[in-house]
């Protein structure tokens, strides 16, 4: 990442140095996940749509510990693998919006709350800004080479209410709390970076 672009990383020290943690990353460009993987202070296992595991990318993504997920159905194998990462004290990366979009955390899916509550893992909000500002001249699908991309890590927080409940209502309430925290972090990151 540092060879192709100019990442500016802010707040990486906020990521707990040990134990399970979830990085909740906004997603507006296809480079956001690799950028976070490249600059995060700990190795990160992202849940990635199965469609990305094609050709030579399949063995590569699998070898570096990324998790294939079928977004069209309840993928029990992906859920099990993600919970295994957290149970082992690892870092799970999630795009809580489920797919690439505006990157504003406006429409969260319930998966993030489920993993945070079930895996007993704090959530660290991560804002990636600037990845979709200037397309490259040679490869339009990537940001311009040597352009600045800001990655802002926020303060960790607990998604649950402390009761340990995992009911549908508890997860819905956790999703609301998460959305407020992530939106607030994104607003602060924009103010901090001037983007």
Secondary structure as UniProt FT lines:
FT   TURN            2..4
FT   STRAND          6..10
FT   HELIX           12..14
FT   STRAND          21..25
FT   TURN            30..31
FT   HELIX           32..39
FT   STRAND          44..49
FT   HELIX           50..52
FT   HELIX           56..63
FT   TURN            64..65
FT   STRAND          67..69
FT   TURN            71..72
FT   HELIX           76..87
FT   TURN            88..89
FT   STRAND          91..94
FT   TURN            96..97
FT   HELIX           111..118
FT   TURN            119..120
FT   STRAND          122..129
FT   TURN            131..133
FT   TURN            140..141
FT   TURN            145..146
FT   STRAND          148..157
FT   HELIX           168..193
//
